[in-house]
């Protein structure tokens, strides 16, 4: 999962740099920041199972692009935010004004209460899961058909 963790960090770094904010390279990160990206990468299989998907080796004959439905994106983005909150809380962060030195953040709230632009970060990550896996020679596959409320009625 290390290549995926590095790709996650590079995505974040690009966003920071494009916004005019400095961002360290992977090599410059302290171990706790690297571990944060690794945790995010390790959680991808867990997320995929939530929507009836899994990871498989990439195959040329199956090189179709995968995309989550809008409903799946929302479900997985909310799950990603919960993962992020658990990580922050375990690292001693608390709710409050945004202050990295004091380990306070206004984003330790349910996903539904996040400002739209902050919630979008989680959605972007979810949408990028297939391309992140592709970097490691992997792909997303559907393993189960998710039933809809209308199925089975007749």
C-alpha positions in Angstrom: 0.0 0.0 0.0 3.0 2.3 0.2 2.7 3.5 -3.5 -1.0 4.3 -2.8 -0.1 6.2 0.4 2.5 8.2 -1.5 0.0 8.9 -4.3 -2.6 10.1 -1.7 0.0 12.4 -0.3 1.0 13.7 -3.7 -2.6 14.5 -4.5 -2.9 16.5 -1.3 0.4 18.2 -1.9 -0.6 19.3 -5.4 -3.8 20.8 -4.0 -1.8 22.7 -1.4 0.7 24.0 -3.9 -1.9 25.0 -6.4 -3.5 27.0 -3.6 -0.2 28.8 -3.0 0.5 26.9 0.3 3.8 25.2 0.9 3.6 21.4 1.2 6.4 18.9 2.0 7.3 16.1 -0.3 6.9 12.5 0.9 10.6 12.3 1.8 10.3 15.5 3.9 7.3 14.2 5.9 7.6 13.1 9.5 6.6 9.5 10.2 3.2 10.5 11.7 2.1 12.3 8.5 3.3 9.3 6.4 1.3 7.0 8.7 -1.8 9.1 8.1 -1.6 8.5 4.4 -0.9 4.8 5.0 -4.0 4.5 7.2 -6.0 6.2 4.5 -4.7 3.7 1.9 -5.2 0.7 4.2 -8.8 1.7 4.7 -9.6 1.6 0.9 -10.6 -2.2 1.0 -12.9 -1.6 3.9 -14.6 1.2 2.1 -15.0 -0.8 -1.1 -16.7 -3.6 0.8 -19.3 -1.1 2.1 -20.6 -0.7 -1.5 -20.2 -4.3 -2.7 -16.8 -3.8 -4.3 -13.3 -5.3 -3.9 -9.8 -4.9 -5.2 -8.5 -7.2 -8.0 -5.3 -7.2 -10.0 -5.6 -5.0 -13.0 -6.0 -6.9 -16.3 -5.7 -5.4 -19.8 -8.9 -7.2 -20.9 -10.8 -5.6 -18.0 -9.3 -2.1 -18.3 -12.7 -0.4 -18.3 -12.9 2.8 -16.2 -14.7 2.3 -12.9 -16.9 5.0 -11.4 -18.9 5.1 -8.2 -22.5 6.1 -8.2 -23.3 9.5 -6.6 -24.9 7.6 -3.7 -21.8 5.5 -3.2 -19.6 8.6 -3.3 -21.7 10.1 -0.5 -21.6 7.0 1.6 -17.9 6.5 1.2 -17.1 10.2 1.7 -19.0 10.1 5.0 -17.0 6.9 6.0 -13.7 8.6 5.1 -14.6 11.6 7.2 -15.4 9.3 10.2 -12.0 7.5 9.6 -10.3 10.9 9.6 -12.0 12.0 12.8 -11.0 8.7 14.6 -7.4 9.3 13.5 -7.4 12.9 14.7 -9.0 12.2 18.0 -6.5 9.3 18.6 -3.7 11.8 17.9 -5.0 14.2 20.5 -7.0 16.6 18.4 -10.1 18.4 19.7 -12.8 20.5 18.3 -12.2 24.2 18.1 -10.8 26.9 15.9 -8.3 25.8 13.2 -4.9 25.6 14.9 -2.5 22.9 14.1 -0.1 23.8 16.9 -2.8 23.4 19.5 -4.3 20.4 17.6 -7.8 21.9 17.3 -10.0 21.8 14.2 -13.5 22.9 13.5 -14.1 19.7 11.4 -14.6 17.2 14.2 -18.3 17.1 13.3 -20.5 14.7 11.5 -20.0 14.7 7.7 -23.4 16.3 7.1 -22.3 19.3 9.2 -19.1 20.0 7.3 -18.9 23.1 5.1 -19.5 22.1 1.5 -15.9 22.8 0.4 -14.5 20.6 3.2 -16.9 17.7 2.5 -15.8 17.9 -1.1 -12.3 16.9 -0.2 -13.6 13.5 1.0 -15.7 13.1 -2.2 -12.7 13.9 -4.3 -10.7 11.2 -2.5 -13.4 8.6 -3.0 -13.7 9.4 -6.8 -9.9 9.0 -7.1 -9.8 5.6 -5.5 -9.8 3.7 -8.9 -6.9 5.8 -10.2 -5.0 5.4 -6.9 -5.3 1.6 -7.1 -4.3 1.7 -10.8 -0.9 3.1 -9.8 -0.3 -0.2 -7.9 -1.6 -2.4 -10.7 -5.0 -2.9 -9.1 -8.6 -2.1 -9.9 -12.0 -1.9 -8.3 -14.5 -4.6 -9.1 -18.1 -5.1 -8.1 -18.5 -8.3 -6.1 -22.2 -7.9 -5.2 -25.2 -6.3 -6.7 -26.5 -3.7 -4.2 -30.3 -4.1 -4.0 -32.6 -1.1 -4.4 -35.8 -0.6 -2.4 -37.9 -1.5 -5.5 -36.2 -4.8 -6.2 -38.2 -7.8 -5.2 -41.6 -6.1 -5.3 -44.0 -7.2 -7.8 
